[in-house]
C-alpha cells in the first residue's frame, strides 16, 4: 500500500473534526472526516446488529477504505469517523499495519452536544422506531434509506438493556450510545497489539501539549507549535453555545453510562462549560 492508514474512532462530538482539521494541514497526510459515510454508517450498524456477516462487512471495507488507502499517493491516509467504531475488526484485518486512535470526551458533554445540537439527526423517536422495526423483522420491514438520522444502533437481540432501551427518551438513547460505542471500541482494540493503538482524551489535547506530541509521535509525524495551537479552540461548532446538564439529565446519564465514566477516567471530574 502507498499510504500508512490510521483511523480515529470515537463516539462522535469528541473532537473528530478537530483532528481532521489538524492532520489535514500536514503535508503528505490525506485526511478524511466520515469518509463514504452514506455507505459506512449503515454498514456499521448492520454489522453491530448482526444483519451482515463479517465477510460481507470486510468486502465493503475492502471496496471503500482499503481501496482508497491502496491508491492514495500520500504517506499517511486517515479517516476520523465515529462510524468506524463498530467495524474495527474488519479494518484491522484488512489493513494489518493500520493504527487506531481511541478519542474520548466526557460523556456528559457528548450527550448534551448531540441532544441540543444534532437532535434532528440522532436518535429522534420516529427514525429510531423505523430502524427498530426493521431490526425486529428485517424480512418484512424494509431497511430505511442511508440517511444519518436512521442509522444509530439499538441494543442487540438478547442484550440485558434491550427492553429498557425501548422505553428511553431521545436523551437517554444518546447516553446509551456514548457508553456502548466506547465499550465496543475498548473490546475491539483489546484484541490488537498495543503498538497499533493509542487512547487520547479530548480534554488532554486541549490542555496539555505533551498529549498532542504523543499523538503525533504515535503516527510518526513531527509536531510543531502550530499543530498544538489548533487544539486550543473547538471545531465543527454549528451552534457556539454550551451549558451543563441539568439535575434530571445528569441523573439519567449517570444511571445509563456511569460504569463507562469510571472506565474512561472521568469519575470525580467536574463537568465543564466550553468557552467558544
Secondary structure, DSSP 4 states (H G I P E B T S, - for coil): --SEEEEEE-SSSSSHHHHHHHHHTSTTEEEEESTTHHHHHHHHHHHHHTSS-HHHHHHHHIIIIIHHHHH--SSEEEEE-GGGGGGHHHHHHH-TT-EEEEEE--HHHHHHHHHHHSGGGSS-HHHHHHHHHHHHTTTTSPPPPS-GGG----PPTT-TTHHHHTT--HHHHHHHHHHHHHHHHHHHHTTS-GGGEEEEEHHHHHH-HHHHHHHHHHTT----HHHHHHTTS--S-SS-------HHHHHHHHHHHHHHHHHTT-TTPPP-----
